[in-house]
Amino acid sequence: MRIRTVCLALTAVLLFFSATHFAQADISQVNFLGALYKGTDPFYGQTVVAYKTGANVTVAISTYNSDFNFGAVNITAVKMWFDWGANYTSNEVNIDNIFQLERYESHVFMITFVLPTNISNIVTHSYTAYVEYAFGENVSISDVWTRQGSDFAVYSGDQADAQDLYAELATFGVLQPLGYYYYYYTPPILNFPYLPFVSSEARMLWSQARNSGTVGTMYYTRGDFTSAKTYFQEALDMVNQSFVAESGTGKSYEDGFASLMGGIGNAFNRSGDSILIAAAGIGLGAALFGVGVLIYGFAKLRTARPSQTSAK
């Protein structure tokens, strides 16, 4: 009975360390590189990682060994499974070319593949990352770490184009860049610094662009990506036209302002000439007045001297 109790206790300890081991070494992250779009998509009603159909996909699978009980882990395979029934494998490792992940060490494995052209864009797709590993030299007896997701989207051609156009409109401020597929409700003239326009034509074009963009978002949400693309393109064309209109108006204002300043400058110059002429006249008058005073003084002296002589 006592031996049985000891065996049960030993088994419990081994299970504890085994559970600790499995919990501490695993897949820390799965990251999709070069995606066309990452964010909330109103058509799917969730956050997605999206690629265009037929595109090249690169997946980075990060592993980390934080286990301080069992030491190194021998990784024998790294794979990705998708719900359209395909498995993709990393070329960096296999059972004949194992990768030893040391304690407290991390490593990123890359998987690259081409998306098939027959994958549905109506729903998001599920995937699972697998990392097969073993302890010790016997790599034929292995276990696996997994990490799952369900946010992978494959855009059709029109859907991808609509998404790119939307991104441009959001950059200009025509559509809301945050919160996705919302737009400003304030009048366009108040959308500073997105729209510091003075031209009425430019403001009108900007308002029309926002209206077309809003209609485009409605079609996108419905799944009519062709119509969404058309309205987004119209909106972007109006944005570019508004810049041209504003540029022409700004040039007219600049020319008018330059002409105004030139006229003011000429007026100041003419006023300055008048002031100089007046100053010269005043100076000349003062000089003549001085000369007149001197002549008058001399005349007075000459008039006074004879009367003094006759008195003698």
Secondary structure by P-SEA (a helix, b strand, c coil): caaaaaaaaaaaaaaaaaaaaaacccccccccccccccccccccccccccccccbbbbbbbbbbcccccccbbbbcccccccccbbbbbbccccccccccccccbbbbbbbbbbbbccccccbbbbbbbbbbcccccccccccccccccccbbbbcaaaaaaaaaaaaaaaacccccccccccccccccccccccccccaaaaaaaaaaaaaaaaaaaaaaacaaaaaaaaaaaaaaaaaaaaaaaaaaaaaaaaaaaaaaaaaaaaaaaaaaaaaaaaaaaaaaaaaaaaaaaaaaaaaaaaaaaaaaaac
